Amino acid sequence: MDQGDAAVWAAALGIAGALAGALGDALVQGRTIRRQVRDQETVDIRHQLREERRAAFAAILDRCSKVESTFDPIIVARARPGWDDDADHGELWTPTNTALDALQRAVTTVSITGPDHMAHLAHAIHEEVRAKARSRPMKWCSRAESRNARVSARGVHPLALHAP
């Protein structure tokens, strides 16, 4: 083997090494890019889920405010002279019932989006608002029947109470 052959072999090995290095770099770079894209997708999904959860819980707070605002007309109507407990006052309760239904849907949304501790908190808020609504005189009851229903809901038998 003379110097010419050695130079050709050296050049061929140099070219092969350069190609192998370039190919290896391309493979490593491709893996790195795929991992970065996957990591960015994970971050985006977590961010979207966090935004959905925040919006769902904000909807609970909005619905609570709407339920609370429906109590005022009931209180004002009952305070008027000439209020008849035995009359049908269902129209006063329609907005409250609608707002409570919307609150229940918002609680369901929080339950779906999670996490569990937020779902439990949303459910507890719903129960508190419903209890507050139940504490208002009911549309189908007289005042005495409404009091008895509230007392029964708390687990105390109405006959166990003594009238003042």
TORKOLDO-482524 format. One record per residue (C-alpha): residue in three letters; y negated, x, z negated. Coordinates in steps of 0.25 Angstrom, whole numbers, padded with zeros to 4 digits, always signed. Each point is the difference from the previous one (the first is absolute). Layout:
% residues N
alaYXZ...
***
This chain:
% residues 164
met+0000+0000+0000asp-0013+0006+0004gln-0014-0003-0005gly-0002-0011+0011asp+0011-0008-0006ala-0004+0002-0014ala-0014-0005+0003val+0006-0012+0007trp+0009-0003-0012ala-0012+0002-0010ala-0009-0009+0008ala+0011-0011+0001leu+0003+0001-0015gly-0015-0001-0002ile-0001-0012+0008ala+0012-0006-0006gly-0006+0003-0014ala-0013-0006+0003leu+0007-0013+0006ala+0008-0001-0012gly-0012+0001-0010ala-0008-0010+0008leu+0012-0010+0000gly+0002+0002-0015asp-0015-0002-0002ala+0000-0012+0008leu+0012-0006-0008val-0006+0003-0014gln-0014-0005+0005gly+0007-0013+0005arg+0007-0002-0013thr-0013+0002-0008ile-0008-0010+0009arg+0011-0010-0002arg+0000+0002-0015gln-0015-0001+0000val+0000-0013+0008arg+0011-0006-0009asp-0008+0004-0013gln-0013-0006+0006glu+0008-0013+0003thr+0005-0001-0014val-0015+0002-0005asp-0005-0011+0009ile+0011-0009-0004arg-0003+0002-0015his-0015-0002+0003gln+0003-0013+0007leu+0009-0005-0011arg-0010+0004-0011glu-0011-0008+0008glu+0009-0012+0002arg+0003+0000-0015arg-0015+0001-0004ala-0003-0011+0010ala+0011-0009-0006phe-0004+0002-0014ala-0015-0002+0003ala+0005-0013+0006ile+0005-0004-0013leu-0013+0003-0007asp-0007-0008+0011arg+0009-0012-0002cys-0001+0000-0015ser-0015-0001+0002lys+0002-0012+0009val+0009-0007-0010glu-0010+0002-0011ser-0011-0005+0008thr+0007-0013+0003phe+0000-0003-0015asp-0015-0003-0001pro+0001-0013+0007ile+0011-0005-0009ile-0008+0003-0012val-0013-0006+0005ala+0007-0013+0004arg+0007-0001-0014ala-0013+0002-0007arg-0007-0012+0007pro-0001-0013-0007gly+0009-0010+0005trp+0011+0009+0003asp+0013-0008+0000asp+0013+0008-0004asp+0009-0010+0006ala-0006+0000+0014asp+0006+0009+0011his-0008+0013+0001gly+0009+0007+0010glu-0012+0004+0009leu-0006+0008-0011trp+0013+0008-0001thr+0003+0002+0015pro-0009+0013+0001thr+0007+0006-0013asn+0014-0003+0006thr-0004+0006+0013ala-0006+0012-0006leu+0013+0002-0009asp+0008-0001+0012ala-0008+0011+0007leu+0001+0008-0013gln+0015-0001+0000arg+0001+0005+0015ala-0009+0012-0004val+0010+0003-0012thr+0012-0001+0010thr-0007+0010+0009val-0002+0010-0011ser+0015-0002-0004ile+0004+0004+0014thr-0009+0012+0002gly+0003+0005-0014pro+0001+0008-0009asp+0007-0008-0010his-0009+0002-0012met-0012-0005+0009ala+0009-0012+0004his+0002-0003-0015leu-0014+0001-0003ala-0004-0010+0012his+0011-0009-0006ala-0006+0001-0014ile-0014-0003+0006his+0005-0012+0007glu+0006-0006-0012glu-0012+0002-0008val-0009-0007+0010arg+0011-0011+0001ala+0000-0002-0015lys-0016+0000+0000ala+0001-0011+0011arg+0011-0008-0009ser-0010+0001-0012arg-0010-0009+0008pro+0002-0015-0001met+0011-0003+0010lys-0003-0010+0012trp+0011-0009-0004cys-0001-0001-0015ser-0009-0006-0010arg-0006+0010-0010ala+0010-0002-0010glu+0011+0001+0010ser-0006+0013+0005arg-0001+0006-0014asn+0015-0004-0002ala+0004+0007+0013arg-0008+0013-0003val+0007+0000-0014ser+0014-0002+0006ala-0003+0011+0010arg-0002+0009-0012gly+0013-0004-0006val-0005-0008-0011his+0004-0015-0001pro-0012-0009+0001leu+0005-0009-0011ala+0000+0012-0009leu-0015+0001+0000his-0008-0008-0010ala-0013-0008+0005pro-0012+0004-0007
***
